[in-house]
Amino acid sequence: MPLYFSYGANMDRDAMAVRCPLSRPLGTARLPRHRFIITRDGYASVVRDPRLTVHGVIWDLAMSEVRVLDKFEDVDRGLYAKITQAVITGAGPRRALVYVGVNAEPGQPKPGYLEAVLASAESWNLPVAYRQEIARYMRSGAPQKLAMPAPPVATSDGARHGAGPVPGVQTRGEAPVPTVGAVRRRPLG
């Protein structure tokens, strides 16, 4: 089963239990040389930054649920791309699947989105300073002390793997449906 590093909405244990019931969390992890951003689409992403680290959760992802996450992350429509990056876990460095926003232009978080991400970060006891850095997006749309985001990380194969539709799986761009926990999706645009 592949490892998956989540740093946004998929840190939510309850939401992932519904979305990917065969997958299990292994604990917290770090993505070095990257930073957390909110894109103009209103969702989290990561971009290269040699000075910073993104904190999140490492999941043991069932192979059958990779397509489910591809659909949720709107990979086919170009909202996110999937890449493989080295992350630091409690067991040492590991290669993990990471979804990155295709558009790295700064933006405002969707209503309720960042609050849910912060609640998950707190539930995982991610570092307080890191949670404070993320929380600054609620006030201004971008951390006040950081420069403009760098372009998103590219993959060697383009990471636009066409998984095709997954029946019964909502994407970020579709109409909202009730979810377990605090995360609710709103239509894009």
C-alpha positions as CSV (number, residue, x, y, z in Angstrom):
1,M,0.0,0.0,0.0
2,P,1.4,3.4,-0.9
3,L,2.1,6.1,1.7
4,Y,0.2,9.4,1.4
5,F,1.1,12.7,3.0
6,S,-1.8,15.0,3.8
7,Y,-1.5,18.6,4.9
8,G,-5.0,20.0,4.4
9,A,-8.5,18.6,4.5
10,N,-7.4,15.0,4.4
11,M,-5.8,15.3,7.8
12,D,-9.3,14.9,9.1
13,R,-9.6,11.4,10.5
14,D,-13.4,11.2,10.3
15,A,-13.5,12.6,6.7
16,M,-10.8,10.1,5.6
17,A,-12.6,7.2,7.3
18,V,-15.6,8.0,5.0
19,R,-13.6,8.8,1.9
20,C,-11.0,6.1,2.3
21,P,-12.2,3.5,4.8
22,L,-9.5,0.9,4.0
23,S,-6.6,3.4,4.7
24,R,-5.2,4.1,8.1
25,P,-3.2,7.0,9.6
26,L,0.3,6.2,10.7
27,G,1.0,9.4,12.5
28,T,2.5,12.8,11.8
29,A,5.2,13.6,9.2
30,R,7.0,16.5,7.7
31,L,7.6,17.6,4.2
32,P,11.0,19.5,4.3
33,R,11.9,22.4,2.0
34,H,8.2,23.3,1.3
35,R,5.7,25.7,2.7
36,F,1.9,25.7,3.1
37,I,-0.1,28.1,0.9
38,I,-3.7,28.8,0.0
39,T,-4.2,29.0,-3.7
40,R,-6.6,31.2,-5.6
41,D,-8.9,28.2,-5.8
42,G,-9.3,28.5,-2.0
43,Y,-7.6,25.3,-1.0
44,A,-4.3,24.3,0.5
45,S,-1.2,23.4,-1.4
46,V,2.5,23.3,-0.9
47,V,5.4,25.0,-2.8
48,R,9.1,24.6,-2.6
49,D,10.8,26.8,0.0
50,P,14.3,25.7,1.2
51,R,13.7,27.5,4.5
52,L,10.5,25.9,5.7
53,T,8.7,22.6,6.4
54,V,5.1,21.5,6.0
55,H,3.6,19.4,8.8
56,G,0.9,16.9,8.2
57,V,-0.2,13.3,8.5
58,I,1.1,10.1,6.8
59,W,-1.5,7.5,5.7
60,D,-1.1,3.9,4.7
61,L,-3.3,4.3,1.6
62,A,-5.1,1.3,0.1
63,M,-4.3,1.0,-3.6
64,S,-8.0,0.8,-4.4
65,E,-8.5,4.3,-2.8
66,V,-5.8,6.2,-4.8
67,R,-8.5,6.7,-7.5
68,V,-10.9,8.0,-4.8
69,L,-8.4,10.6,-3.7
70,D,-7.6,11.5,-7.4
71,K,-11.3,12.2,-7.8
72,F,-11.6,14.1,-4.6
73,E,-8.6,16.2,-5.5
74,D,-9.9,16.9,-9.0
75,V,-6.7,15.6,-10.6
76,D,-8.4,15.0,-14.0
77,R,-9.8,18.6,-14.1
78,G,-6.4,20.1,-13.2
79,L,-7.0,21.3,-9.7
80,Y,-4.3,19.2,-8.1
81,A,-1.4,17.1,-9.5
82,K,0.0,14.1,-7.6
83,I,3.7,13.8,-7.0
84,T,6.0,11.6,-4.9
85,Q,8.2,13.3,-2.4
86,A,10.4,12.4,0.5
87,V,8.7,13.0,3.9
88,I,10.1,12.6,7.4
89,T,8.2,10.2,9.6
90,G,8.7,8.8,13.1
91,A,10.3,5.8,11.4
92,G,12.6,8.0,9.3
93,P,12.5,9.3,5.7
94,R,9.9,7.7,3.4
95,R,8.6,8.4,-0.2
96,A,5.0,9.4,-0.1
97,L,2.2,10.5,-2.5
98,V,1.5,14.3,-2.2
99,Y,-1.2,16.2,-4.0
100,V,-0.1,19.8,-5.0
101,G,-2.2,22.5,-6.4
102,V,-1.6,23.2,-10.1
103,N,-2.3,26.9,-9.5
104,A,0.0,28.4,-7.0
105,E,-1.4,32.0,-7.2
106,P,-2.2,33.2,-3.7
107,G,-5.9,33.4,-2.7
108,Q,-8.4,33.4,0.1
109,P,-9.5,30.1,1.8
110,K,-13.0,28.8,1.0
111,P,-15.4,29.6,3.9
112,G,-14.9,27.1,6.7
113,Y,-12.1,25.3,4.9
114,L,-9.1,26.6,6.9
115,E,-10.9,26.3,10.2
116,A,-11.4,22.6,9.5
117,V,-7.7,22.2,8.5
118,L,-6.6,24.0,11.7
119,A,-8.9,21.7,13.8
120,S,-7.3,18.7,12.2
121,A,-3.8,20.1,12.8
122,E,-4.7,20.6,16.4
123,S,-6.1,17.1,16.8
124,W,-2.8,15.7,15.5
125,N,-0.9,18.0,17.8
126,L,1.1,19.6,15.0
127,P,3.5,22.3,16.3
128,V,1.8,25.4,17.6
129,A,4.1,27.8,15.6
130,Y,3.1,25.9,12.4
131,R,-0.6,26.1,13.2
132,Q,-0.2,29.9,13.9
133,E,1.4,30.3,10.5
134,I,-1.5,28.6,8.8
135,A,-4.0,30.6,10.8
136,R,-2.6,33.8,9.4
137,Y,-4.3,32.9,6.1
138,M,-7.7,33.4,7.8
139,R,-7.0,37.1,8.3
140,S,-5.2,38.1,5.1
141,G,-5.3,35.3,2.6
142,A,-1.5,35.0,2.8
143,P,1.0,35.0,5.7
144,Q,2.2,38.6,6.1
145,K,5.9,37.9,6.5
146,L,6.3,35.5,3.5
147,A,7.0,36.4,-0.1
148,M,4.8,35.4,-3.0
149,P,4.5,31.6,-3.5
150,A,6.9,29.9,-5.9
151,P,5.4,27.8,-8.7
152,P,4.1,24.4,-7.7
153,V,6.4,21.4,-7.7
154,A,6.4,19.7,-11.1
155,T,6.6,15.9,-11.5
156,S,8.7,14.0,-13.9
157,D,5.7,12.4,-15.7
158,G,3.3,15.4,-15.5
159,A,1.3,13.6,-12.8
160,R,-1.9,13.9,-14.8
161,H,-2.8,10.3,-14.4
162,G,-6.2,9.8,-15.9
163,A,-7.9,7.6,-13.3
164,G,-11.4,8.1,-14.8
165,P,-14.5,8.8,-12.8
166,V,-15.0,7.0,-9.5
167,P,-18.7,6.4,-8.9
168,G,-20.1,8.0,-5.8
169,V,-17.1,10.2,-5.1
170,Q,-17.5,13.9,-4.9
171,T,-14.8,16.3,-6.1
172,R,-13.9,19.7,-4.6
173,G,-15.6,21.4,-7.6
174,E,-19.0,19.7,-7.2
175,A,-22.0,20.8,-5.2
176,P,-21.5,20.4,-1.4
177,V,-22.7,17.4,0.5
178,P,-22.7,16.8,4.2
179,T,-19.5,15.3,5.4
180,V,-18.4,13.8,8.7
181,G,-16.7,16.5,10.8
182,A,-16.3,20.1,10.0
183,V,-15.1,20.0,6.4
184,R,-17.8,21.0,3.8
185,R,-17.1,21.6,0.2
186,R,-18.4,24.5,-1.8
187,P,-18.6,24.7,-5.6
188,L,-15.6,26.4,-7.3
189,G,-16.0,29.7,-9.1
